[in-house]
Amino acid sequence: MVAQIFYRFIINGDAYSLIGITGGDLVSPEYLRIQPAELSSTRHRGGYYAMYELTQEALYLRELNIREENGNHCPIGETKPAKDFYQDIYHGPGVVIPFTGKIRLAKGFVREPYINMSYQKAIAFETVFDVTLEDGLLVGIKDRSREMEQKRGAFKEYFNSVNSLEKTLYAFSLDVDLE
């Protein structure tokens, strides 16, 4: 396996990566009536990747990259997919995602605690936010950046002390409660 493609989020024009989640999936292709086919090992979570926008009003799906299992190229709302080599790309469907839970978003990658073949953890970023949503609406944002900066040194020691299975399970988890 290889390093995973992050789900992308836009907040006030800035791009963030999804690095943690509680409360279930944000959106599944099945929810949108699309049956995904595996694209590559960089899409560990379901064979697709997406870009979202979080506004004060709601969480929106802004782009979806997916290959449909049966070759059906169904629209999402009014948006028809553009074809790009082996996948469909939906630009700007603007579908509200009624997610309830917490997502951890980050930007400003710091190379030192990099884990190959995984989702990167909060300590590997300069800016880290925990965002709480209810039915797709913003409930609160907590800035965790300073806390993660303080944890950065202890992480490497921990990661080098656990066995391979524990490393793999930790590395591919998006569970925000692991940190």
Beta strands, then each sheet from edge to edge (+ up, - down):
strand 1: 8-11
strand 2: 14-22
strand 3: 36-37
strand 4: 48-54
strand 5: 59-68
strand 6: 82-84
strand 7: 87-96
strand 8: 101-109
strand 9: 125-134
strand 10: 137-143
sheet 1: 3+ 5- 4+ 1+ 2- 8+ 9- 10+
sheet 2: 3+ 5- 7+ 6-
end
